[in-house]
Amino acid sequence: MKEFSEDLIWSYLQNTTSREENELINQWLGESEENKRWFCSLKAVHAVEGETEHARKHLLDKEFKSLQKKIEASGSDVEKEKSVPVKRLYLSGFRKYAAVLLLAILSVAGVFIYQYSRGTQSDYLVASVSHDGDIKVIFLPDGSTVWLNNSSQLRYPENFSQKTRNVYLEGEAYFDVKKDAEKPFIVTSSSLQVTVKGTKFDFRSSEEDLFSSVVLDEGSIEILQMKENILKDQRKSVILLPNQLYVLNKKTGEFKVEEVENDFHQQWITGSYSFTSTPLEKVLEQLERSHGVHVVTQDSPLKQTLFTGGYKRSDSIEMVLNSISLSLGLEYRQEGDTVYFKNRP
């Protein structure tokens, strides 16, 4: 952790890092709790700076102008005494000066910023990833960690209630939930509701998908279908155990539970995908999400063709397509974000 670049983390918070750098940061976050705490401290300072800048641009009343002058005057004094630009001091000397800068900012403009943010933000925060974006790591107020996949959105409160911990998911996320027997953790989507007290699981539920799924790694969870026109106490719940997969057909309401023997559902987190005798249909589903493309198989039997191989999220789409084509003896053509596969003549 000591050798990890603070500038790289700062760039990540400003969404200016590359795909490879994002993967490096995600791996680093999973190495220790100390890394997570250090990341959170940087994120907190970044949030304060963001609120200050937002307020400065949009609220120009007399009170803020007065506060602004005080902040600028304070900054000038620092420059005269230290002969170091304030921005440079803030970034490169973070470990030494972050706490001091935070106290200075909050003592002058803290109440103003608090009133502004509370007056303009909703009760829930929203984290989202575009279809061609990189995964995000989110630290929830209770200490739980969430990895958010491409084309996904998570809504969560700034602070959980005293009785439950409720979040709302559209897309796919992996949850590492901090144990709290007195306060259930509830993830709700349009089709399913998952209730846990402390566990690790993958949850996928997108509006455009026919199926919703949950894979459990540790602990136990309760799954409840979100059916319309059916009272909650009349819905049948399912208890899922470790290494079990729950799949729901949203159109028919039918579901199945089966055993899983590998960590296939976690591969999107590390960005390294490995397949062993996997139906091509499943491989291409992962490819669509990892590289933001739409894949069409022009010969239906191709979907069940078994593929063994792998790729990384950092690999170019051309490299991955060539690998699959050569391995299975297929042809493909790409038109924009759409890829067409077919058997060679």
C-alpha positions as CSV (number, residue, x, y, z in Angstrom):
1,M,0.0,0.0,0.0
2,K,2.8,2.4,0.8
3,E,4.1,2.4,-2.8
4,F,0.7,2.9,-4.3
5,S,0.3,6.2,-6.1
6,E,-1.9,8.8,-4.4
7,D,-2.1,10.7,-7.7
8,L,-3.5,7.5,-9.4
9,I,-6.3,7.3,-6.8
10,W,-7.1,11.0,-7.2
11,S,-7.3,10.5,-11.0
12,Y,-9.7,7.6,-10.4
13,L,-12.0,9.7,-8.3
14,Q,-12.0,12.3,-11.1
15,N,-12.9,9.6,-13.7
16,T,-9.7,10.2,-15.7
17,T,-8.0,6.8,-15.3
18,S,-7.6,4.2,-18.0
19,R,-9.2,0.8,-18.1
20,E,-5.9,-0.8,-17.0
21,E,-5.5,1.6,-14.1
22,N,-9.1,1.0,-12.9
23,E,-8.3,-2.8,-12.8
24,L,-5.1,-2.1,-10.8
25,I,-7.0,0.0,-8.3
26,N,-9.8,-2.6,-7.9
27,Q,-7.2,-5.3,-7.2
28,W,-5.4,-3.1,-4.7
29,L,-8.7,-2.3,-2.9
30,G,-9.3,-6.1,-2.4
31,E,-5.9,-6.7,-0.8
32,S,-6.6,-5.2,2.7
33,E,-8.9,-3.2,4.9
34,E,-6.1,-0.6,5.3
35,N,-6.3,0.1,1.6
36,K,-10.0,0.5,1.8
37,R,-9.7,3.0,4.7
38,W,-7.0,5.0,2.8
39,F,-9.2,5.1,-0.3
40,C,-12.2,6.3,1.8
41,S,-10.1,9.1,3.3
42,L,-9.1,10.4,-0.2
43,K,-12.7,10.0,-1.3
44,A,-14.0,12.1,1.6
45,V,-11.6,15.0,0.8
46,H,-12.6,14.8,-2.9
47,A,-16.2,15.1,-1.9
48,V,-15.6,18.2,0.2
49,E,-13.7,19.8,-2.6
50,G,-16.6,19.0,-5.0
51,E,-19.2,20.5,-2.8
52,T,-17.1,23.7,-2.4
53,E,-16.6,24.1,-6.2
54,H,-20.3,23.4,-6.9
55,A,-21.5,25.9,-4.4
56,R,-19.0,28.5,-5.6
57,K,-20.4,28.3,-9.1
58,H,-24.1,28.4,-8.3
59,L,-24.6,30.5,-5.2
60,L,-23.3,34.0,-5.4
61,D,-25.1,35.7,-2.6
62,K,-23.4,38.1,-0.2
63,E,-22.8,35.5,2.5
64,F,-20.9,33.2,0.2
65,K,-18.9,36.1,-1.4
66,S,-17.8,37.0,2.1
67,L,-16.8,33.4,2.9
68,Q,-15.0,33.1,-0.4
69,K,-12.9,36.2,0.3
70,K,-12.0,34.7,3.7
71,I,-10.9,31.4,2.0
72,E,-8.9,33.2,-0.6
73,A,-7.2,35.4,2.0
74,S,-6.4,32.3,4.0
75,G,-4.9,30.7,1.0
76,S,-2.8,33.8,0.2
77,D,-1.4,33.7,3.7
78,V,-0.4,30.0,3.3
79,E,1.3,30.8,0.0
80,K,3.3,33.7,1.5
81,E,4.4,31.7,4.5
82,K,5.1,28.4,2.7
83,S,5.9,29.6,-0.8
84,V,4.0,26.5,-2.1
85,P,0.9,26.6,-4.3
86,V,-2.2,25.5,-2.3
87,K,-3.3,23.0,-5.0
88,R,0.1,21.3,-5.0
89,L,0.1,21.1,-1.3
90,Y,-3.4,19.6,-1.3
91,L,-2.5,16.8,-3.7
92,S,1.0,15.7,-3.3
93,G,1.2,16.3,0.4
94,F,-2.1,14.8,1.3
95,R,-0.9,12.6,4.2
96,K,0.6,15.6,6.0
97,Y,-1.9,18.3,5.2
98,A,-5.3,16.8,4.3
99,A,-6.6,16.9,7.9
100,V,-5.4,20.5,8.3
101,L,-7.0,21.6,5.0
102,L,-10.3,19.9,5.8
103,L,-10.5,21.6,9.2
104,A,-9.7,25.0,7.6
105,I,-12.4,24.6,4.9
106,L,-15.0,23.3,7.2
107,S,-14.4,26.0,9.9
108,V,-14.9,28.7,7.3
109,A,-17.6,27.3,5.0
110,G,-18.7,24.0,6.6
111,V,-22.2,25.2,7.7
112,F,-22.8,26.8,4.3
113,I,-21.8,23.7,2.4
114,Y,-23.9,21.5,4.6
115,Q,-27.0,23.6,4.2
116,Y,-26.5,23.8,0.5
117,S,-26.0,20.0,0.0
118,R,-28.8,19.0,2.3
119,G,-31.2,21.4,0.5
120,T,-30.5,20.2,-3.0
121,Q,-29.7,16.5,-2.8
122,S,-32.2,13.6,-2.5
123,D,-32.2,11.1,0.3
124,Y,-30.5,8.5,-1.9
125,L,-27.1,8.6,-3.7
126,V,-26.8,7.1,-7.1
127,A,-23.8,5.2,-8.5
128,S,-23.9,4.1,-12.1
129,V,-21.6,2.6,-14.8
130,S,-22.3,3.0,-18.6
131,H,-22.4,0.1,-21.0
132,D,-18.8,0.7,-22.0
133,G,-17.5,1.8,-18.6
134,D,-15.3,0.1,-16.0
135,I,-16.6,-1.4,-12.8
136,K,-16.9,0.8,-9.7
137,V,-16.2,-0.1,-6.1
138,I,-18.6,1.5,-3.7
139,F,-18.2,1.6,0.1
140,L,-21.6,1.8,1.8
141,P,-22.3,3.7,5.1
142,D,-22.3,0.4,7.1
143,G,-18.9,-0.7,5.9
144,S,-20.2,-3.1,3.2
145,T,-18.5,-3.1,-0.2
146,V,-20.2,-3.3,-3.6
147,W,-18.6,-3.9,-7.0
148,L,-20.9,-2.4,-9.7
149,N,-20.7,-3.9,-13.2
150,N,-21.2,-2.3,-16.6
151,S,-24.7,-1.0,-17.5
152,S,-25.6,-1.0,-13.9
153,Q,-27.0,1.4,-11.3
154,L,-27.1,1.3,-7.5
155,R,-29.2,3.6,-5.2
156,Y,-28.3,3.8,-1.6
157,P,-28.8,6.2,1.3
158,E,-26.2,8.5,2.9
159,N,-27.1,6.8,6.1
160,F,-29.1,3.6,6.7
161,S,-32.1,3.6,8.9
162,Q,-32.1,2.1,12.4
163,K,-34.0,-1.1,11.4
164,T,-32.9,-2.0,7.9
165,R,-30.2,-1.4,5.2
166,N,-32.0,-0.9,1.9
167,V,-30.4,-0.5,-1.5
168,Y,-31.8,-0.7,-5.0
169,L,-30.1,-2.3,-8.0
170,E,-30.6,-2.2,-11.7
171,G,-28.0,-4.3,-13.5
172,E,-25.3,-6.5,-11.8
173,A,-23.3,-6.1,-8.6
174,Y,-21.3,-8.2,-6.2
175,F,-22.0,-7.5,-2.5
176,D,-19.7,-8.1,0.4
177,V,-22.1,-7.3,3.3
178,K,-20.9,-6.5,6.8
179,K,-22.6,-8.6,9.3
180,D,-25.3,-7.1,11.5
181,A,-27.9,-9.5,12.9
182,E,-30.1,-6.7,14.1
183,K,-30.3,-4.8,10.9
184,P,-31.0,-6.9,7.7
185,F,-29.4,-5.8,4.4
186,I,-32.0,-5.7,1.6
187,V,-31.3,-5.4,-2.1
188,T,-34.3,-4.7,-4.3
189,S,-34.7,-4.9,-8.0
190,S,-37.7,-4.8,-10.3
191,S,-38.0,-8.6,-10.2
192,L,-36.4,-9.8,-7.0
193,Q,-35.7,-8.8,-3.4
194,V,-32.7,-10.3,-1.5
195,T,-32.4,-10.1,2.3
196,V,-29.2,-10.9,4.1
197,K,-27.5,-10.2,7.4
198,G,-23.9,-10.5,6.4
199,T,-22.6,-12.5,3.4
200,K,-21.1,-12.4,-0.1
201,F,-23.2,-12.8,-3.3
202,D,-23.6,-11.7,-6.9
203,F,-26.9,-10.3,-8.0
204,R,-27.9,-9.6,-11.6
205,S,-31.3,-8.1,-12.5
206,S,-31.6,-5.9,-15.6
207,E,-34.8,-4.6,-17.1
208,E,-33.8,-5.8,-20.6
209,D,-32.9,-9.3,-19.5
210,L,-35.4,-12.2,-19.5
211,F,-33.6,-13.8,-16.5
212,S,-32.6,-12.5,-13.0
213,S,-30.0,-14.5,-11.0
214,V,-28.3,-14.6,-7.6
215,V,-25.2,-16.6,-6.7
216,L,-24.2,-17.1,-3.1
217,D,-20.6,-17.5,-1.9
218,E,-21.0,-17.2,1.9
219,G,-23.7,-17.3,4.5
220,S,-27.4,-17.6,3.6
221,I,-29.9,-15.3,1.9
222,E,-33.6,-15.1,1.4
223,I,-35.0,-14.4,-2.1
224,L,-38.4,-13.0,-2.7
225,Q,-40.0,-12.4,-6.1
226,M,-41.4,-8.9,-6.7
227,K,-44.6,-9.9,-8.4
228,E,-47.3,-7.3,-9.0
229,N,-50.8,-7.8,-7.6
230,I,-49.6,-10.3,-5.0
231,L,-49.3,-9.3,-1.3
232,K,-45.9,-9.7,0.2
233,D,-46.9,-12.2,2.8
234,Q,-48.4,-14.4,0.0
235,R,-45.2,-14.6,-1.9
236,K,-43.0,-17.7,-1.6
237,S,-39.5,-17.1,-0.5
238,V,-36.4,-19.2,-1.2
239,I,-33.4,-19.7,1.1
240,L,-30.2,-19.9,-0.9
241,L,-27.1,-21.6,0.5
242,P,-23.4,-21.2,-0.4
243,N,-22.4,-22.3,-3.9
244,Q,-26.0,-22.2,-5.1
245,L,-27.4,-20.3,-8.1
246,Y,-30.9,-19.0,-8.3
247,V,-32.3,-18.2,-11.7
248,L,-35.7,-16.5,-12.3
249,N,-37.6,-16.4,-15.6
250,K,-39.2,-13.0,-15.2
251,K,-41.8,-13.7,-17.9
252,T,-43.2,-17.0,-16.5
253,G,-42.3,-16.5,-12.9
254,E,-40.6,-19.9,-12.9
255,F,-37.2,-20.3,-11.1
256,K,-34.6,-23.0,-10.5
257,V,-31.8,-23.5,-7.9
258,E,-28.7,-25.4,-8.9
259,E,-25.2,-25.9,-7.6
260,V,-22.2,-24.0,-8.9
261,E,-18.6,-25.3,-8.8
262,N,-16.5,-22.3,-9.9
263,D,-16.1,-18.5,-9.5
264,F,-17.4,-17.8,-13.0
265,H,-19.8,-15.1,-11.5
266,Q,-16.8,-13.2,-10.0
267,Q,-14.7,-12.9,-13.1
268,W,-16.1,-9.6,-14.2
269,I,-14.7,-8.1,-10.9
270,T,-11.1,-9.1,-11.7
271,G,-11.5,-8.4,-15.4
272,S,-10.0,-11.8,-16.2
273,Y,-12.4,-14.3,-17.9
274,S,-11.7,-18.0,-18.2
275,F,-14.0,-20.6,-19.8
276,T,-13.9,-24.4,-19.8
277,S,-16.3,-26.2,-22.1
278,T,-18.7,-23.2,-21.8
279,P,-21.6,-22.7,-24.3
280,L,-20.7,-19.9,-26.7
281,E,-23.9,-18.2,-25.8
282,K,-22.7,-17.7,-22.2
283,V,-19.2,-16.5,-23.4
284,L,-20.8,-13.9,-25.7
285,E,-23.0,-12.6,-22.9
286,Q,-19.9,-11.9,-20.9
287,L,-18.2,-10.3,-23.9
288,E,-21.2,-8.0,-24.4
289,R,-21.0,-6.7,-20.9
290,S,-17.2,-6.5,-20.6
291,H,-16.6,-4.7,-24.0
292,G,-19.9,-2.9,-24.6
293,V,-20.9,-4.6,-27.8
294,H,-23.9,-6.5,-29.1
295,V,-23.3,-9.9,-30.5
296,V,-25.5,-11.7,-33.0
297,T,-25.1,-15.4,-33.8
298,Q,-26.5,-16.0,-37.3
299,D,-26.7,-19.8,-36.9
300,S,-28.7,-20.9,-33.9
301,P,-26.8,-24.1,-33.2
302,L,-23.7,-22.0,-32.6
303,K,-25.0,-20.8,-29.3
304,Q,-24.5,-24.3,-27.8
305,T,-21.0,-24.7,-29.2
306,L,-18.5,-25.3,-26.4
307,F,-15.7,-22.9,-26.0
308,T,-12.5,-23.2,-23.9
309,G,-10.2,-20.2,-23.5
310,G,-10.1,-16.8,-22.0
311,Y,-9.5,-13.1,-22.3
312,K,-9.0,-10.0,-20.2
313,R,-11.1,-6.8,-20.1
314,S,-8.0,-4.9,-21.1
315,D,-7.8,-6.9,-24.4
316,S,-9.0,-5.1,-27.5
317,I,-12.3,-6.3,-28.9
318,E,-10.6,-7.4,-32.1
319,M,-8.1,-9.5,-30.2
320,V,-11.0,-11.3,-28.3
321,L,-13.1,-11.8,-31.5
322,N,-10.1,-13.3,-33.4
323,S,-9.3,-15.7,-30.5
324,I,-12.9,-17.0,-30.4
325,S,-13.1,-17.3,-34.2
326,L,-9.9,-19.2,-34.6
327,S,-10.7,-21.5,-31.7
328,L,-14.1,-22.5,-33.0
329,G,-13.5,-22.1,-36.8
330,L,-16.0,-19.2,-37.1
331,E,-16.3,-16.0,-39.1
332,Y,-17.3,-12.7,-37.8
333,R,-17.8,-9.1,-39.0
334,Q,-18.2,-6.0,-37.0
335,E,-20.5,-3.1,-37.8
336,G,-20.1,-0.4,-35.2
337,D,-20.9,-1.9,-31.8
338,T,-22.6,-5.0,-33.3
339,V,-20.7,-8.2,-34.0
340,Y,-22.1,-11.0,-36.3
341,F,-20.8,-14.6,-35.9
342,K,-21.4,-17.4,-38.3
343,N,-19.9,-20.8,-39.4
344,R,-17.2,-20.7,-42.0
345,P,-18.5,-22.0,-45.4
